[in-house]
């Protein structure tokens, strides 16, 4: 093998590795919103559990943390083995929606003071908590919609991924 052919082979190999890494990164980035939302709610639940650690209320955030942990493990595996079916993530986000809905109901009951002992029990604070829980549900619904789109390959990142793969295929044919 001549020096020029070795260089060409090396350049081709480097370019192929770049393309493979780009594809892998694009596949992984489809789940970016889901990863950030998972991390956000994990830490919200963690802080809530720490604050409420000496009460019976700690059970709810701890349960959510356990379910979140399964979703986190599932999401970490995505970089090595691509899948568009995130079963544990769907279970987690739906569980968090149910938890937020129950907490919203609690803002209008005497349970509020038990569930949110770290917040003064005033009408204004109840409204603030209600607003934050509603924002949380809105984010959870957006993430749930994204998960559903990804599971049927209808998300915009998938379209970009296919377009990139097609451009690579066309480039190789020339």
trRosetta pair geometry for C-beta under 8 A, 3 or more apart (Angstrom, degrees):
i j d omega theta_ij theta_ji phi_ij phi_ji
1 5 5.2 -121 -168 85 86 121
1 6 5.5 103 135 -60 117 90
1 9 7.8 -22 -170 -4 139 144
2 5 4.8 91 56 11 81 101
2 6 7.0 -142 96 -6 42 88
3 6 5.7 -55 -150 36 32 113
3 7 6.4 33 152 -20 65 104
4 7 5.7 -53 -149 35 32 112
4 8 6.4 33 153 -18 65 105
5 8 5.5 -49 -145 37 35 113
5 9 6.3 39 153 -20 65 105
6 9 5.7 -54 -147 38 31 112
6 10 6.2 32 153 -20 64 107
7 10 5.6 -55 -147 38 30 112
7 11 6.2 30 154 -18 66 106
8 11 5.7 -53 -144 38 30 110
8 12 6.2 31 155 -20 64 107
9 12 5.7 -54 -146 37 29 112
9 13 6.2 31 153 -21 63 107
10 13 5.6 -55 -147 36 30 113
10 14 6.4 30 154 -18 65 105
11 14 5.7 -53 -146 37 31 111
11 15 6.2 30 155 -17 65 107
12 15 5.8 -55 -146 39 29 110
12 16 6.2 32 153 -21 64 107
13 16 5.7 -52 -145 35 29 112
13 17 6.4 31 154 -19 63 105
14 17 5.7 -54 -150 36 31 112
14 18 6.5 34 150 -21 64 104
15 18 5.5 -51 -150 34 34 115
15 19 6.4 33 153 -18 65 105
16 19 5.7 -54 -149 37 31 111
16 20 6.3 32 153 -19 65 106
17 20 5.7 -54 -145 37 31 111
17 21 6.2 29 156 -17 65 107
18 21 5.9 -59 -147 39 28 108
18 22 6.2 31 153 -22 64 107
19 22 5.6 -52 -147 34 31 114
19 23 6.4 31 154 -18 64 104
19 168 5.6 113 -156 -125 133 137
20 23 5.8 -54 -151 36 31 111
20 24 6.3 29 153 -17 65 107
21 24 5.6 -53 -144 38 33 112
21 25 6.2 34 155 -19 66 107
22 25 5.8 -56 -146 38 29 110
22 26 6.2 29 155 -20 64 107
22 164 7.1 -133 133 169 117 142
23 26 5.7 -55 -146 36 30 111
23 27 6.4 30 154 -19 64 105
23 161 7.1 90 -145 -154 71 94
23 164 7.0 -178 -95 111 75 124
23 165 6.8 71 -114 -82 117 90
23 168 8.0 -46 -64 -13 117 160
24 27 5.8 -54 -150 35 30 111
24 28 6.3 28 153 -17 64 109
24 79 7.0 62 170 -163 107 68
24 82 7.7 -133 -130 -60 68 116
25 28 5.6 -57 -145 40 32 110
25 29 6.0 33 156 -23 67 109
26 29 5.7 -53 -141 35 29 112
26 30 7.3 51 152 -37 57 88
26 157 6.9 177 179 178 81 97
26 160 6.8 -137 -160 107 124 102
26 161 4.8 155 135 -101 126 93
26 164 6.4 -169 -66 43 173 156
27 30 6.1 -37 -169 2 35 115
27 78 7.6 -160 130 165 96 98
27 82 4.9 -43 167 -117 147 127
27 161 6.4 84 -75 -125 65 145
28 31 6.5 -69 -177 37 44 103
28 78 5.9 132 -118 121 76 109
28 79 5.2 27 -101 -99 131 75
29 32 5.2 0 -161 -39 60 114
29 157 6.3 -156 103 -151 88 141
30 84 7.8 -41 115 -113 151 90
30 150 5.8 125 153 -121 119 118
30 155 6.1 112 -156 90 104 146
30 157 4.2 180 -105 98 78 142
30 158 6.4 52 -115 -57 134 73
30 161 7.3 -31 -61 -36 118 138
31 34 4.6 -58 -168 48 76 119
31 35 5.7 81 131 -29 90 97
31 75 6.3 -176 150 -142 143 100
31 78 6.0 -12 20 152 157 174
31 86 7.6 118 -121 -55 128 149
31 150 7.1 65 -82 -123 77 163
32 35 5.8 -55 -148 34 30 109
32 36 6.4 24 158 -13 66 107
33 36 6.0 -58 -146 40 30 107
33 37 6.1 27 157 -17 66 110
33 142 7.5 -92 165 127 139 105
33 143 6.2 -160 133 -108 103 81
33 146 5.7 -76 78 -175 133 179
34 37 5.9 -55 -142 40 27 109
34 38 6.2 32 155 -23 63 107
34 75 6.8 -166 117 -111 109 130
34 86 7.2 95 174 66 157 172
34 89 6.1 24 -177 -170 126 144
34 143 5.7 122 -104 -156 66 102
34 146 6.3 -151 -58 102 96 127
34 147 6.4 100 -99 -74 130 91
34 150 8.0 -51 -34 -4 142 156
35 38 5.7 -55 -148 34 29 113
35 39 6.4 27 155 -17 64 106
35 75 5.6 152 -97 175 88 145
36 39 5.8 -54 -148 37 32 110
36 40 6.2 36 153 -23 65 106
37 40 5.5 -51 -145 35 32 115
37 41 6.3 21 161 -8 66 107
37 93 7.6 33 124 -104 130 113
37 139 6.1 176 -127 157 116 110
37 140 7.4 147 -178 -94 133 52
37 143 4.6 -111 68 -86 173 145
38 41 6.4 -63 -147 43 25 100
38 42 6.1 33 153 -27 63 110
38 68 6.3 149 -167 -156 87 94
38 71 5.6 -149 -131 118 130 123
38 72 6.1 162 153 -81 133 76
38 75 6.5 -168 29 -15 168 159
38 89 7.0 -67 -82 -130 128 98
38 92 7.2 46 -120 112 96 148
39 42 5.5 -53 -145 32 29 117
39 43 6.5 20 161 -12 64 105
40 43 6.4 -67 -157 39 25 101
40 44 6.4 24 151 -18 65 109
40 139 7.9 -62 89 148 148 154
41 44 5.3 -49 -141 37 39 115
41 45 6.1 36 159 -16 68 105
41 64 7.5 -99 153 160 106 124
41 68 6.6 -160 102 -105 99 133
41 96 5.7 -10 -167 -130 153 152
41 136 7.5 105 -100 -152 103 109
41 140 7.9 69 -73 -84 145 100
42 45 6.1 -63 -153 41 25 106
42 46 6.1 27 151 -23 64 110
42 65 6.7 89 -147 -124 72 73
42 68 4.7 162 -96 160 89 150
42 72 7.0 48 -82 -62 147 128
43 46 5.2 -48 -138 36 36 116
43 47 6.2 35 161 -17 67 102
44 47 6.2 -57 -150 37 26 106
44 48 6.3 25 152 -18 62 110
44 136 7.9 -176 139 -113 173 130
45 48 5.5 -55 -144 39 32 113
45 49 6.2 36 155 -22 66 105
45 61 4.2 167 -168 -156 80 92
45 64 4.6 -131 -129 94 151 122
45 65 5.2 -171 121 -63 127 83
45 68 6.7 171 46 -15 148 149
46 49 5.7 -55 -149 35 29 111
46 50 6.4 28 153 -18 64 105
46 61 7.2 180 -64 165 18 123
46 65 6.2 98 -77 -102 71 126
47 50 5.6 -52 -146 36 33 112
47 51 6.3 32 156 -18 66 106
48 51 5.9 -55 -147 38 29 110
48 52 6.1 0 162 7 65 116
48 61 4.4 177 91 -81 108 150
49 52 6.3 -73 -137 54 24 91
49 53 6.4 60 155 -76 63 79
49 58 5.3 79 -148 -149 71 82
49 61 3.9 -144 -60 100 88 128
49 62 5.4 110 -122 -60 131 73
49 65 6.5 -25 -33 -29 153 138
50 53 5.8 -13 -152 -38 30 115
51 117 7.9 178 144 66 102 92
51 118 5.0 -37 176 -44 134 149
52 55 5.0 -70 -173 48 83 109
52 57 4.3 -77 -178 86 142 110
52 58 4.8 -175 110 -71 94 72
52 61 7.0 126 50 15 125 129
52 117 6.8 124 -106 31 88 112
52 118 7.6 -104 -64 -21 78 112
53 58 5.3 75 -115 -97 34 141
54 58 7.7 111 16 -36 19 131
55 58 6.1 139 70 -20 64 89
55 114 7.5 178 175 -174 140 78
55 117 6.6 143 -37 -4 162 148
56 59 6.3 -19 172 -4 62 113
57 60 6.2 -40 -178 20 62 108
57 61 7.8 40 141 1 79 98
57 114 6.4 169 -64 148 122 81
57 115 5.6 153 -127 -124 133 51
57 117 7.5 -176 14 -7 152 110
58 61 6.4 -63 -158 46 46 99
58 62 5.7 44 151 -22 77 116
59 62 5.8 -65 -144 42 27 111
59 63 6.2 30 159 -23 66 107
60 63 5.9 -54 -148 32 27 110
60 64 6.6 23 155 -13 62 107
60 99 6.4 137 -177 -140 111 118
61 64 5.5 -56 -148 41 37 112
61 65 6.1 43 152 -26 69 103
62 65 5.5 -49 -146 33 33 114
62 66 6.6 38 153 -21 64 100
63 66 5.8 -50 -153 30 32 112
63 67 6.7 26 152 -12 64 105
63 95 8.0 -128 130 171 100 135
64 67 5.8 -56 -149 41 35 108
64 68 6.0 40 151 -24 67 107
64 92 7.7 96 -161 -154 70 84
64 95 6.5 178 -114 123 79 117
64 96 6.2 87 -143 -91 120 80
64 99 6.1 -14 -78 -44 129 168
65 68 5.4 -52 -143 37 31 116
65 69 6.4 41 154 -29 63 100
66 69 5.7 -49 -153 25 30 115
66 70 7.2 30 150 -16 60 99
67 70 5.9 -51 -159 31 37 111
67 71 6.7 35 146 -15 66 105
67 88 7.4 -175 -174 -173 70 89
67 91 6.4 -125 -163 117 115 101
67 92 4.6 161 140 -105 102 82
67 95 5.4 -6 124 55 170 160
68 71 5.5 -58 -153 39 38 112
68 72 6.2 41 149 -25 71 103
68 92 5.5 108 -90 -146 50 135
69 72 5.5 -48 -145 32 33 114
69 73 6.5 35 155 -18 64 102
70 73 5.9 -52 -150 35 31 111
70 74 6.4 34 150 -19 63 107
70 88 4.2 -129 129 -160 103 141
70 91 7.7 -16 91 71 131 125
70 92 7.0 -178 69 -59 94 116
71 74 5.5 -55 -149 37 33 115
71 75 6.3 30 153 -19 67 107
71 86 7.3 59 -144 170 83 110
71 88 4.6 -159 -81 124 59 97
71 89 4.3 107 -143 -91 106 60
71 91 7.5 -155 -70 62 104 84
71 92 4.1 -52 -43 -8 141 152
71 93 7.9 114 -114 -30 156 78
72 75 5.7 -58 -147 38 30 109
72 76 6.4 34 154 -23 65 103
73 76 5.8 -51 -148 31 31 112
73 77 6.7 34 153 -22 62 105
73 88 7.6 3 60 80 89 162
74 77 5.9 -57 -158 30 30 114
74 78 7.5 49 144 -41 59 92
74 86 5.7 120 139 -149 131 85
74 87 7.3 -145 -128 52 154 70
74 88 4.6 169 -24 48 148 121
74 89 5.9 -133 86 -34 136 92
75 78 5.6 -28 -165 -4 43 120
75 86 7.0 32 -78 -134 75 130
75 89 6.5 89 -59 -74 101 125
76 79 7.1 -44 179 12 46 103
77 80 6.0 -68 -166 47 54 101
77 81 5.9 -25 162 45 91 98
77 83 7.9 8 110 19 106 118
78 81 7.2 -92 -131 71 23 55
78 82 6.6 48 -167 -114 69 46
78 83 6.7 -111 -114 39 77 79
78 86 8.0 -19 -75 -89 121 110
83 86 7.2 137 105 -65 104 64
84 150 5.1 -156 -161 152 95 83
84 151 5.4 156 138 -114 94 35
84 152 8.0 -159 136 -10 135 17
84 153 6.2 -27 -147 -65 174 77
84 158 8.0 30 -108 -91 138 130
85 151 5.7 73 -98 -130 60 94
86 89 3.7 -3 142 31 121 123
86 90 6.1 138 97 -23 78 85
86 147 6.1 -98 57 -144 116 109
86 150 7.6 21 4 95 111 132
86 151 7.5 -115 22 -77 74 99
87 90 6.0 -60 -154 34 27 109
87 91 6.5 24 153 -16 64 107
88 91 5.5 -51 -146 38 36 113
88 92 6.1 39 154 -22 67 104
89 92 5.6 -52 -146 35 31 112
89 93 6.3 23 159 -14 66 106
89 147 6.2 -168 113 -116 115 135
90 93 6.2 -57 -143 39 28 103
90 94 6.2 23 159 -13 64 111
90 144 7.4 88 -135 -132 72 80
90 147 5.6 166 -86 150 85 150
91 94 6.1 -63 -149 42 26 107
91 95 6.1 28 154 -22 64 110
92 95 5.6 -59 -149 36 29 112
92 96 6.3 27 155 -19 66 106
93 96 5.6 -50 -145 36 34 112
93 97 6.5 40 152 -23 63 100
93 140 5.4 163 -170 -158 91 90
93 143 5.5 -143 -130 103 144 118
93 144 5.2 -178 128 -76 135 87
93 147 6.8 179 31 -11 153 151
94 97 5.5 -48 -150 31 35 115
94 98 6.6 35 151 -17 64 102
94 144 7.0 94 -70 -110 72 127
95 98 5.7 -54 -152 36 34 111
95 99 6.3 34 150 -19 66 106
96 99 5.5 -50 -144 37 34 113
96 100 6.2 35 155 -19 66 104
96 136 7.6 -114 155 160 107 112
96 140 5.6 -157 99 -114 111 138
97 100 5.9 -55 -147 38 29 109
97 101 6.3 31 153 -21 63 106
97 137 6.0 86 -135 -131 77 82
97 140 4.8 179 -77 131 88 145
97 141 7.2 93 -108 -64 126 71
97 144 7.3 3 -48 -47 139 143
98 101 5.7 -54 -148 35 30 113
98 102 6.4 30 154 -17 64 104
99 102 5.8 -55 -150 37 31 110
99 103 6.3 29 152 -17 65 108
100 103 5.5 -56 -146 39 33 112
100 104 6.3 41 151 -27 66 100
100 133 5.0 162 -165 -167 92 91
100 136 5.0 -159 -118 99 144 121
100 137 4.9 -172 114 -67 143 90
100 140 6.9 -176 12 1 149 152
101 104 5.5 -46 -150 28 32 115
101 105 6.8 34 151 -17 62 100
101 137 6.9 87 -64 -99 74 133
102 105 5.7 -52 -155 34 35 112
102 106 6.5 37 147 -23 65 105
103 106 5.3 -50 -148 33 38 117
103 107 7.0 51 151 -33 63 91
103 115 6.6 -176 -128 157 86 152
103 129 7.7 -111 155 159 106 109
103 133 5.3 -155 99 -121 112 143
104 107 5.9 -42 -162 12 36 113
104 130 6.1 83 -139 -135 77 75
104 133 4.9 -173 -75 118 84 141
104 134 6.9 87 -106 -63 127 74
104 137 7.6 -12 -45 -34 137 138
105 108 6.4 -70 -172 38 42 102
105 109 6.8 18 143 -7 73 119
106 109 5.5 -73 -143 46 44 105
106 111 4.3 -84 -144 93 99 117
106 112 5.4 149 147 -75 83 62
106 115 5.3 34 150 13 153 154
107 112 5.4 76 -125 -99 36 119
107 126 4.8 135 -174 -167 95 90
107 129 5.5 -179 -106 93 123 112
107 130 4.6 179 118 -72 171 94
107 133 7.3 -154 -33 18 134 146
108 112 7.7 125 10 -48 16 122
108 126 7.6 112 -75 178 45 131
109 112 6.3 153 72 -23 57 85
110 113 6.5 -37 -179 22 61 105
110 114 7.8 52 134 -6 71 103
111 114 5.4 -63 -161 42 54 110
111 115 5.6 40 150 -15 87 112
112 115 6.1 -65 -140 44 26 102
112 116 5.8 -28 179 33 67 110
112 121 6.3 124 108 -127 110 98
112 126 6.0 -14 -152 -109 158 104
112 129 7.6 140 -149 72 109 156
113 116 7.0 -70 -120 63 19 74
113 117 6.8 59 168 -96 57 60
113 121 4.6 -12 -91 -82 100 138
114 117 6.7 -5 -155 -59 24 94
116 119 4.3 -19 152 32 112 115
116 121 7.9 138 86 -85 100 76
116 125 7.9 -180 126 146 141 116
116 129 6.2 -51 -91 -110 166 155
119 125 5.1 165 165 175 112 135
119 129 6.6 113 125 -62 174 128
120 125 5.5 160 74 -28 74 159
121 125 6.9 -119 -124 68 16 132
121 126 7.5 39 -157 -54 57 101
122 125 4.7 91 55 9 82 102
122 126 7.0 -144 93 -7 43 86
123 126 5.7 -55 -150 34 32 114
123 127 6.6 33 152 -19 65 104
124 127 5.8 -55 -153 34 32 111
124 128 6.5 32 150 -19 65 104
125 128 5.5 -49 -146 35 37 113
125 129 6.3 36 155 -17 67 104
126 129 5.8 -54 -147 39 30 110
126 130 6.2 36 152 -22 64 108
127 130 5.5 -52 -146 37 31 116
127 131 6.3 34 153 -21 64 105
128 131 5.7 -54 -150 35 30 112
128 132 6.4 27 153 -16 64 106
129 132 5.8 -55 -147 38 32 110
129 133 6.2 31 155 -18 66 107
130 133 5.9 -57 -147 38 28 110
130 134 6.4 29 154 -19 63 107
131 134 5.7 -55 -149 36 29 112
131 135 6.5 32 152 -19 64 103
132 135 5.6 -50 -149 35 34 113
132 136 6.4 39 150 -22 63 103
133 136 5.4 -49 -151 33 34 117
133 137 6.6 36 151 -19 65 101
134 137 5.6 -49 -148 35 35 111
134 138 6.5 40 150 -22 64 102
135 138 5.5 -51 -151 33 34 115
135 139 6.5 33 152 -16 65 103
136 139 5.8 -55 -151 37 32 109
136 140 6.2 31 152 -19 66 109
137 140 5.4 -55 -144 40 33 114
137 141 6.2 37 155 -23 66 103
138 141 5.8 -53 -150 33 29 111
138 142 6.7 30 151 -18 62 104
139 142 5.7 -54 -151 34 33 112
139 143 6.4 30 153 -16 67 107
140 143 5.7 -54 -145 39 32 110
140 144 6.1 36 154 -22 65 107
141 144 5.5 -51 -143 36 31 114
141 145 6.4 35 154 -21 63 103
142 145 5.8 -54 -152 34 30 112
142 146 6.5 31 150 -19 63 105
143 146 5.5 -53 -150 36 34 113
143 147 6.4 38 151 -21 66 102
144 147 5.6 -49 -149 33 33 114
144 148 6.5 32 152 -18 63 104
145 148 5.7 -56 -152 36 32 111
145 149 6.4 32 151 -18 66 105
146 149 5.7 -53 -147 37 33 111
146 150 6.2 33 155 -19 66 106
146 155 6.6 54 -156 -107 71 127
147 150 5.8 -55 -146 37 29 111
147 151 6.3 32 155 -25 64 107
148 151 5.7 -52 -146 31 30 113
148 152 7.0 2 162 5 62 105
149 152 6.6 -77 -155 50 29 89
149 154 4.6 -104 -158 77 77 91
149 155 4.2 106 127 -68 113 81
150 153 7.3 26 -169 -80 35 35
150 154 7.9 -102 -57 46 18 63
150 155 5.0 4 -78 -19 64 136
150 158 7.2 156 -127 -43 60 122
153 158 4.8 178 -160 -178 72 161
154 158 7.1 43 24 49 7 139
155 158 4.9 100 64 0 79 103
155 159 7.6 -142 101 -4 47 85
156 159 5.5 -49 -155 32 42 115
156 160 6.6 42 148 -17 68 102
157 160 5.6 -51 -151 37 38 112
157 161 6.2 43 149 -24 67 105
158 161 5.4 -51 -147 34 34 116
158 162 6.4 34 154 -18 66 103
159 162 5.9 -53 -149 36 30 110
159 163 6.4 32 151 -19 63 106
160 163 5.6 -54 -147 37 33 113
160 164 6.3 33 153 -19 66 105
161 164 5.8 -54 -149 36 29 110
161 165 6.4 30 152 -18 64 106
162 165 5.6 -53 -146 38 32 112
162 166 6.3 34 153 -20 65 105
163 166 5.7 -54 -149 37 30 113
163 167 6.5 31 152 -20 63 104
164 167 5.7 -52 -149 34 32 111
164 168 6.6 32 152 -18 64 103
165 168 5.7 -54 -151 35 33 111
165 169 6.4 34 150 -20 65 106
166 169 5.5 -53 -146 36 34 113
166 170 6.2 33 155 -18 66 105
167 170 5.7 -52 -145 38 32 111
167 171 6.2 36 153 -24 64 106
168 171 5.6 -53 -147 34 31 114
168 172 6.5 31 154 -20 64 105
169 172 5.8 -55 -150 34 30 110
169 173 6.6 30 152 -22 63 106
170 173 5.7 -55 -150 32 33 113
170 174 6.9 37 154 -27 63 102
171 174 6.1 -54 -159 23 33 112
